[in-house]
Amino acid sequence: MKRRFSLLPVHIILIICGIGMFLPFYWMLTTALKTPLESLRFPPTFFPQIFKFSNFVEIFREVALLRYFLNTIFIAIASLLGVLFTGILAAYAFARMEFWGRDIVFIIFLALMMIPLPVYLVPSYMILFKLGWIDTYSALIVPWTVNIFAIFFLRQHMKTLPQDLFDAAKIDGCGRFRTLWQIVVPLSKPAIITLAIFDIIGSWNSFFWPLIVTHSDSIRPLQVGLAYFSREFSTNYPLLMAASTLAILPLIILFFFAQKQIIQSYARTGLKE
């Protein structure tokens, strides 16, 4: 009982922080269900007097939201496949293969993570312009098919795998690629799923780079499309909140389905076998 009472202040603080984190989402959802007149009322109402569910239908008539969703899904899936392919191969090489300059190359990779996006924005744009990729899906996908954090994250996980597995695979005649796809990848499933979630969230919320390399409305991803929509309908807060609610809803659903894998990934990464 004493232990429970001693933890009571901690629980109270956590509950207050949880309410503080939930409040913006509640305000967004309730505003999406209000009328334009009620959303401008002061003092504001914390509960809609009239539930206007038609805002979620009207938003599709006012903006090409479905097109933005399809563009974002295609870009996220394509870049994710590239990140997993390059990340798994590179992480396996850095974690389990011996070659000259391995540690130096890996340190250089880590150093590249420290460079902010504005530094290489202009050179990257010039390269894409020379290739004729501006305002194409290639500009939104190809530069992000290699992720240094993904290589680092998977490498750290692969280094925790027991060496006995690799010795047994070698004795059984497995080559490097067979060992990778039949042993390492299945054992790295929680880490791969966690990385996939992070990459999808990054692609879903990407704004600055797509804003620079896209010009036509038909190719814009979700966040850029919503930015243009908010500029045109800056005072129609219910429609803006309805669009924002629909934009974050897939990420919330994805997290609830994959949170178990995320926990397993962090738990296993902290163990040394």
N, C-alpha and C positions, 0 to 999 in steps of 0.2 A: 504493500500500500504506500509506503514511504517513497518507493521508487516511482510509482505512478504519479504521486503528487509532485515529485521533483521534476517530472517531465511535463507537467501541465502548462507551465509558461512557454515551453518550446512548442507544444501543440497549439497554443493560442496564437503565437507568432506565426506559425505555419498556416493556420486557418486565415488569419488576417492577410497574409501575403497571397494566399490562394484566391481570396475574394478580390484583392486588388488586381490580380492577373486576369480574373474572369470578368471583371466589370467592363473593360473596353469591348470585349466580345458581346456581352449582354447589350451594351449601348448600341453597338453596330446592328445587332439583330432587331432590337426594338425600333430603331430608327428606320430600318428597311421596311417595317410593317406600318409606318405612319403615313399620313397624308402630307403633302408638301407644306400645307398651312400649319399643321401641328408640329412639324419638325422645326419650324422657325419660331415657335411660341416661347415666350420667356415669362416666368421661369419654366424650364423644360419639364416635360412629363416623363416619368421613368417607366410608364406603362402606356402602350397605345390605347387611346380611347376608341379608335376605329381601326380594326385590323384590315389593312389593305394588302392582301396577298397578291393582288394583280401587279404589284411592283416587280415581282420576279418574272412575270410574263412580259411586262412592258419593256423591261431592260433589253430583251432580245429583239424587240422591234426598233429600239432607238439606236442600238449599236450592234455590230457584227460579233456579238459575244461568242456565239458558237464557233465561228471561224477562228477567233483568238484561242479558244480552248483547243481546237483541233491542231492548230499550229504549235501550241505549247506542248501538247502531248507528243506530237511527232518529234519535235526538237529534243524533248527530255528523253524519250526512248532511244533515239539515235545516238545522242551524246553519251547516254548511259552505257549502251553496248560498246561504244568505243573506249570509254573509261575502264570498263571491266576487262576488256580484251588487253589493252595496253598495260593496265595496272597489275593484273594477275601475272602476266609474263615478266614485267620488269621487277615486281616484288619477289617473285620466285628466283630470279637471277641474282638480285641483291641479297637475298636471305640464304640461299642454298648452293649457289655456284661460286667457285673460286676462279677469279680472273684478275689480270693485272689492272690496277687502278680502280678496283671496285669501290673501295671506301672513299676515294677522292671524288669519283663521279657522283656518289650518293651525297656527299657533303655539298657538292655544287648544286645538286638538285634541291637540297634543303635551303641553300642560300637563295635560290630563285624564288622560293616562297615568300621571301622578305620584300620582294619588289612589288610595289603597289601597281594597280591597274593603270592609272594615268601615265606612268612612266613609259610603258610599252604600248600605249593606245595608238599614238600617231604612227610608229613603225608598223604595227600590225595592220592598221587601216591602209597604209600605203602598199603593203604586200598584197592584201586582198584586192585593192584597186587594180594593181598590175595583173592579178590573176583574173579579173573580171567577175569577182564573187560578191561585190557589193549588191545589196538588196536581193540576195539569194539565200536559200536554206544552207548552202555550204558555208557561208560566213557565220551562220548561227550555230553550226554543228562542229565542223572540222577543227577549229581552234580549241575546242573544249573536249576533244576526245582523248586528251592526255591530261591527267590530273596528278600533280606531284603529291598532294596530300593522300590521294588514293594509293599511290605507290608506297609511301611511308607507312600508312595505316596497315596495309596488307603485309608489308615486309615485317613489321613488328609482330604481327600475329603469326606469320609463318615461322619466325625464329623460335616461337614457343613450342612448335610441334616436336615430338620426340625424335631423336636421330635414329632410334631403332627402326622406325617405320621406313625410313629411307634406305637403311642398310638391308632390311628384309626385301624391299622392292628391288634393290639392285641385285640381290642374290637370286631372286625369282626371274631376273632377266628383263625387268622393266626399264625402258629408256626414260629420258628426262621428261618428255612430253606425256608419256603414259603415266608416270609417277605424278606429274602435275595434275592431270585431269581426273585420274581415278583415285588418288589418295589426298593430295593437298587441297584441291577444290572442294570435295565433300566435307573435309574437316574444317574448312574455312567458311562454311555456309553462313554462320551468324555474322562474321565480319563482313562478308560480301553483301549480305542483306542490309546491314547497317550502312555500309558505304553507298549502296544503291539508294537508300532513303535520303541520305545527305545530298547525293548528287541530284536526285529528282527535285528536292526542295530548292537547291541552288538554281537549277534550270527553271523551275516554276517561278521563282522570285527574281530572276535575272531582269535587269532593267537598263542599266547604263550602256552595256555593249550592244544589245539589240536596238536601242534608241539611236546609236551612232551608225550602225551598218544597214539599217532598214529604212526605206522611204515609202513604199507602197503599203496600203492598208491591208491588202490580202495576205501579206506575209508576216505581219506583226504578231508577236506573242502576246500573252494575256496582259502582263504588267504594262507594256508600252501602250496597248490598246486602251487600257483603263485610264492611263495618264491623259491620253488625247480626249477620252470621253469626259473626264473630270474637268478638263479645260472648257469644253463646250457646255456642260451642264453643272457648272460650279455651284449653283444655288439649289439644285434639285437633290437635296441630301438623301431622301429615301431611295432614289434610283442609284445614287452613288454607293450607299450602304448595301443595297441589294446586290449590286455587282461585286462589291468587296466580299460579301458573305458567300456568294457562289464561287469566288476565286479561291478562298481559303478552305472551303468545304472538302475538296478532294484531299488536301494535305492532312486535315484532321482525321478523315477516314483512314488514310494510309497509315498514320501514326498509331491509331488504335489497333489496327490489324498487325502491325509489325513491332509493337513495343516489346513483346516478349523476346524477339530476336535481338533487339538492341541491348536489352539487359543481359542476355546470354553472351553477347559479344564483349561487353565491358567486363563481365565477370570472368570469362575465360582468358581475356587478354592479360588480366592481372595475376594469373596463375602461371607458375613455372613448373613444367613437368620434367 
